């Protein structure tokens, strides 16, 4: 695969981050993601500028600076986790870069970030194992263990 660099994304990376997250959503929804790209870009710009909740984004690039993957994470805290922890909100690697270690490098950056911030653990909500068995196997290979399903209630 050659040169792969992982770095924290900044405001100037909002377009690349939005493109990768849009590709993730398109893949997960079989092309049915209807969120306008401009809306996603505005949210990415807000989060990457430091407005609002704590959000960290790691970007994987090749030697020429082309985006290969992204990992977004947020920090939370609760008693059951014995303090602060991180949650991977989005993790995506371009299809042509899969099986080249890019996902593993993004996970490593996330875990290193968590250790540096004294998190007790990192969680991730994987897609349905029945529909996305490779995703579940990837996280398990990286040392993640299942803790149960995640549910949502849409407020907006």
Secondary structure, 3 states (H helix, E strand, C coil): CCCEEEEECCHHHHHHHHHHHHHHHHHHCCCCCCCCHHHHHHHHHHHHCCCCCCEEEEEEEECCCCEEEEEEEEEEEECCCCEEEEEEEEEEECHHHCCCCHHHHHHHHHHHHHHHCCCCCEEECCCCCCCCHHHHHHHHHCCCCCCCCCCCCCCC
